[in-house]
Amino acid sequence: MSFVETFFNWDVFVSSFPLLLSGLRITLLLGVVSIIAGLVSGLFIALIRIYGARPLGIVAKVYTDIFRSIPILVLLIVVYYALPFVGLRLSPFMSAAVALTLVSGAYTAEIFRAGIEAIPSGQFEASQALGLGYRHMMVDVILPQAVRIVIPPLTNNCINVIKDTALASVVAMPDLLKQATQAQALEANPTPLIVAALMYVAILWPLVILVGRLEKSFRRGDR
Amino acid sequence: MLLAAISGGAHAADLTVGANIGNVPWEFQNAEGQFVGFELDLVSEVGSRLNKSVEIVNIPFNGLFSAVQSGRVDIAVSSISITEKRLASVAFAQPYYDSAQSLTVVNGNSATGLLDMRDKVIGVDTGSTGDIWTTANRTKYGFADIRRFEGLALAMLDMQTGRIDGYISDIPALEYFIKDKPYFKIIQRIETGENYSMMFARKNPLVQEVDKVISELKREGYIAELHEKWFGTVPAESSSTVIVIDGYEPQ
């Protein structure tokens, strides 16, 4: 069998394409849900860590430390296969979304914290001197500046979350990788895997380029 | 030396054999950590008849197809059924086992067969003939969903948690697996008329060599003995475990 026939087999491509598209849909859905949930939880954890009461701050720190130390695959297997024994039975999609969100939230919290802490203390003092309340100070003064600093690393984190969705195939989730391995076994041909790889690249390459552009333009803004 | 260390390893032996370890009783790891099983006995006997050393590599079932095609392994065994679609991309020696599918549920489930699986969630192994059968018969039996696993152990674990209601897979593996696990039961045999054999890359001259040895081993009754060793029963006279097919040409 020739190289093209093996790795870029047109018939196999045509017959497996619908399956791969359905996998891509689930991969994107899982990625978007986990990214949004991770952003929201990460922001709260960062705020608690910096401005919360001391015991709460410690809890937030322990959370970010633990979930940055645990491999996502291990966390996913624990959530999916171990939690049912204590009565918590999540669907494959929910298990994957929970595992990805827990980890993404921890990373996002660290990114936000670094961003907020990078704002000079003069900005806080000036806000207070102007008599702004806490909410106004954060929403109108601090966060808009912090967001500029954190957008490139946050976009990087989004890329990682989408890549990590491929791990969900171990919990019987029909994501892109799972559909590709299934199609590959059904057709006894690796073309679906190649197509899946190209699909991942097609989604993530623009994001990778975007990170580069953002970093450049924000650096220019500093001058 | 360095190059050998990088590219070698998998090709240290004359014949590299890919097997989905954990597929009882065909190829699995025993308590001592050795790879054992019906097909591993068979493939090592084939190797010794051909005067070739054999090395077993553990590869998940759905990875075996690309493994033979890429030349990463010379032979794949894993109770692989010969199907028309697979024959378009890979080659097989003559079959040595007639198989069927089966429906397994947890003991205590009141279901008695496929007809009780309407609106239920079925587990299968990714890309297996069980997957193919279940997907083709999904609307006929009204399965709510099909979940795809990388092997029997994870699927059975998920059945215990209650996420899947039934598991459809090759009957010999299930019969062997549940022997010492009374909390599972097989409630239906599903006739699919499939046969297992060793898988190769297309146009690999090794296919004919191995095929001849399999004929020889059938004539000597060696494969029938393996059947007795691993299943405790004598194979039927009319089964492919006994019948010799000289010059096997798959349809």
Interface residues (C-beta under 8 A of the other chain):
Chain A: M1 T6 Y81 P84 F85 R89 S91 P92 V170 A172 P174 K178 T181 Q182 A183 Q184 A185 L186 E187 A188 N189 P190 L193
Chain B: F61 N62 G63 F65 S66 Q69 S70 K85 R86 A88 S89 V90 G123 T126 G127 S128 D131 I132 R147 R148 F149 E150 L154 A155 L157 D158 T161 G162 R163 A201 R202 K203
